[in-house]
């Protein structure tokens, strides 16, 4: 079996950390390259990785709710950034998603 055979089981993954990494990684990638679409790569990867854990630990309704929060937080970070600045906005939405993920899924496991 190749390297992909060593991926951790979804129930052993800290989804809050993965979701936070996806949002932060997306922002940093877009900002540092100057190419906004590049930010979707880590954002999508983090969302999918966390989503598999949300599904395994919480079921489809929980996974859908947290997935909507993840995407909604990304969307909300843009208008929020106009009010409080880019980094504070990214930290605020990242914290909200990570906290929700921890409270709803990770803490129970």
C-alpha positions as CSV (number, residue, x, y, z in Angstrom):
1,X,0.0,0.0,0.0
2,X,1.3,3.5,-0.9
3,X,1.5,6.6,1.3
4,X,-2.2,7.2,1.1
5,X,-2.7,4.0,3.0
6,X,-1.2,5.7,6.1
7,X,-3.9,8.4,6.4
8,X,-5.2,8.6,9.9
9,X,-8.7,7.3,10.5
10,X,-11.2,10.2,10.5
11,X,-12.2,9.5,14.1
12,X,-8.5,10.1,15.2
13,X,-8.3,13.5,13.6
14,X,-8.7,16.8,15.4
15,X,-11.2,18.5,13.1
16,X,-10.9,21.9,14.8
17,X,-7.2,22.1,14.0
18,X,-7.7,20.9,10.4
19,X,-10.5,23.4,9.7
20,X,-8.5,26.2,11.2
21,X,-5.5,25.2,9.1
22,X,-7.6,25.2,6.0
23,X,-8.9,28.8,6.5
24,X,-5.6,30.2,7.6
25,X,-3.7,28.3,4.9
26,X,-6.1,29.6,2.3
27,X,-5.7,33.2,3.4
28,X,-1.9,33.0,3.6
29,X,-1.6,31.3,0.2
30,X,-3.7,33.9,-1.5
31,X,-2.0,36.8,0.3
32,X,1.6,35.7,-0.2
33,X,1.2,34.6,-3.9
34,X,-1.0,37.5,-4.9
35,X,-3.2,35.0,-6.7
36,X,-6.5,34.8,-4.9
37,X,-7.7,31.5,-6.5
38,X,-4.6,29.7,-5.1
39,X,-6.1,30.2,-1.6
40,X,-8.9,27.8,-2.6
41,X,-6.5,24.9,-2.6
42,X,-5.8,24.8,1.2
43,X,-9.3,26.0,1.9
44,X,-10.8,23.1,0.0
45,X,-8.4,20.6,1.3
46,X,-8.9,21.6,4.9
47,X,-12.7,21.6,4.5
48,X,-12.7,18.2,2.9
49,X,-10.3,16.7,5.5
50,X,-12.3,18.2,8.4
51,X,-15.6,17.2,6.7
52,X,-14.6,13.5,6.7
53,X,-14.0,13.7,10.4
54,X,-17.3,15.7,11.0
55,X,-19.1,13.0,9.1
56,X,-17.4,10.1,11.0
57,X,-17.8,11.6,14.4
58,X,-21.1,13.5,14.1
59,X,-23.1,12.1,11.2
60,X,-24.4,13.8,8.1
61,X,-26.4,16.5,9.7
62,X,-23.5,17.7,11.8
63,X,-21.1,17.5,8.9
64,X,-23.5,19.5,6.8
65,X,-24.0,22.1,9.5
66,X,-20.2,22.5,10.1
67,X,-19.5,22.5,6.4
68,X,-22.0,25.4,5.9
69,X,-20.4,27.2,8.8
70,X,-16.9,26.7,7.3
71,X,-18.0,28.0,3.9
72,X,-20.1,30.8,5.5
73,X,-17.2,31.9,7.7
74,X,-14.9,32.2,4.7
75,X,-17.6,34.3,2.9
76,X,-18.2,36.4,6.0
77,X,-14.5,37.1,6.4
78,X,-14.5,39.4,3.4
79,X,-17.0,42.0,4.5
80,X,-15.8,41.7,8.1
81,X,-12.3,42.5,6.9
82,X,-13.5,45.9,5.6
83,X,-14.6,46.7,9.1
84,X,-11.9,45.3,11.3
85,X,-9.0,44.5,9.0
86,X,-7.8,41.3,7.2
87,X,-5.9,39.5,9.9
88,X,-8.4,40.2,12.7
89,X,-11.2,39.0,10.3
90,X,-9.4,35.8,9.4
91,X,-8.6,35.1,13.1
92,X,-12.2,35.8,14.1
93,X,-13.8,33.4,11.6
94,X,-11.1,30.8,12.1
95,X,-11.7,30.9,15.8
96,X,-15.4,30.6,15.4
97,X,-15.1,27.5,13.1
98,X,-12.5,25.9,15.2
99,X,-14.5,26.4,18.4
100,X,-17.7,25.1,16.9
101,X,-15.8,22.1,15.5
102,X,-14.3,21.3,18.8
103,X,-17.5,21.8,20.8
104,X,-19.8,19.9,18.4
105,X,-17.4,17.1,17.3
106,X,-14.0,16.8,18.8
107,X,-14.9,17.2,22.5
108,X,-17.4,14.4,22.3
109,X,-14.9,11.8,20.9
